[in-house]
Amino acid sequence: MIYDSILDTIGNTPVVKLNHIAPKKQTVFVKVEAFNPMASVKDRLAVAIINAAEKSGDLKPGQTVIEATSGNTGIALAMVCAAKGHPFVATMVETFSVERRKIMKALGAKVILTPASERGSGMVRRAEELASKNGWFLSRQFENEANPRYHRNTTGPEILKDFADRDLNFFVSGWGTGGTMTGAGEIIKLARPETQIVVAEPENAALLSGKEWTPHKIQGWTPDFIPRVLKKEVADRFVPVSDDESIEVAQKLAKEEGIFTGISGGATLAACFKTAEVAPENSTFCVMLPDTGERYLSSPLFEQISEDSDEDWLSCV
Ligand SMILES: Cc1ncc(COP(=O)(O)O)c(C=O)c1O
């Protein structure tokens, strides 16, 4: 297949059935966003925001773009900006994985780290300051309507098309900006009102369930505020998941299905499994897997995996 630009390869990600770890008498499909060019769902948001800003004239040719990002958005924007000739600067909390920083820099971006103590709102503040001081375009993923709009126009319709001849009882997503759950959720709900929209949140930071925010390990999920683009009313139910459950399910998905996703993918699937316990038998689930496990080799998800030779193991077989 020939494409005019790497940007044309964004979206139309595959939906894959789980054959080994799905709960008995339930059918679970995962939408594998790692098939996007920079391996996360955020490629959609990045191309949406940059295209919309170029069209409106808010972003001029060659103008610098800046964003506060937990990593995947930065990587996606770095890729889109490289392809379109805009310099890109990311502000990012220092605790997010090293792989993310390095990938952004490899794509030509500059990365400014902000203190962990200032949380997600600290990196947003820093991006705002730098944008106004230097006249850079701030992409504002948490407020920019181009974000959920793109999910309404792509992610949602892709799912509707793939499930056109099948049941779709539950759509399960987590939230970072809320773009995916709001945009895809709205369009699925509109076409198939019988489908329940399940929104997963970290147990330690279940803001939509009315709890306090405390630090959690599910990178990319739930900053310490509710973003403007997120429409809570799209959700039919909220399911809290713990850091440990998320990590356990992501590890199992890799080992027993060969599907390599990050902590948030494990978390979303964990929320699906919890919902499956109370759902009618023979329900069908579509679960968003936002990114690839490769982005977490130095994180609690895979840091315990040794890089040594398995020579000793050979003597036991
Ligand atoms: C790893 C990961 N999972 C999930 C999400 C959530 O996506 P959204 O911003 O559309 O809510 C993000 C985005 O922040 C992410 O980076």
The ligand as an SDF file (V2000), in Angstrom:
LIG
                    3D

 16 16  0  0  0  0  0  0  0  0999 V2000
   -1.2310    5.7830   27.3750 C   0  0  0  0  0  0  0  0  0  0  0  0
   -2.5360    6.5020   27.2470 C   0  0  0  0  0  0  0  0  0  0  0  0
   -3.6670    5.8870   27.5470 N   0  0  0  0  0  0  0  0  0  0  0  0
   -4.8610    6.5230   27.4530 C   0  0  0  0  0  0  0  0  0  0  0  0
   -4.9900    7.8190   27.0710 C   0  0  0  0  0  0  0  0  0  0  0  0
   -6.3440    8.4920   27.0310 C   0  0  0  0  0  0  0  0  0  0  0  0
   -6.7540    9.0600   25.8420 O   0  0  0  0  0  0  0  0  0  0  0  0
   -7.6300   10.3910   25.7730 P   0  0  0  0  0  0  0  0  0  0  0  0
   -6.6910   11.5480   25.8900 O   0  0  0  0  0  0  0  0  0  0  0  0
   -8.2960   10.3430   24.4300 O   0  0  0  0  0  0  0  0  0  0  0  0
   -8.5960   10.4060   26.9040 O   0  0  0  0  0  0  0  0  0  0  0  0
   -3.8260    8.4560   26.7890 C   0  0  0  0  0  0  0  0  0  0  0  0
   -3.8620    9.8380   26.5480 C   0  0  0  0  0  0  0  0  0  0  0  0
   -3.5550   10.6720   27.3770 O   0  0  0  0  0  0  0  0  0  0  0  0
   -2.5710    7.8100   26.8690 C   0  0  0  0  0  0  0  0  0  0  0  0
   -1.4190    8.4280   26.5800 O   0  0  0  0  0  0  0  0  0  0  0  0
  1  2  1  0
  2  3  1  0
  2 15  2  0
  3  4  2  0
  4  5  1  0
  5  6  1  0
  5 12  2  0
  6  7  1  0
  7  8  1  0
  8  9  2  0
  8 10  1  0
  8 11  1  0
 12 13  1  0
 12 15  1  0
 13 14  2  0
 15 16  1  0
M  END
$$$$
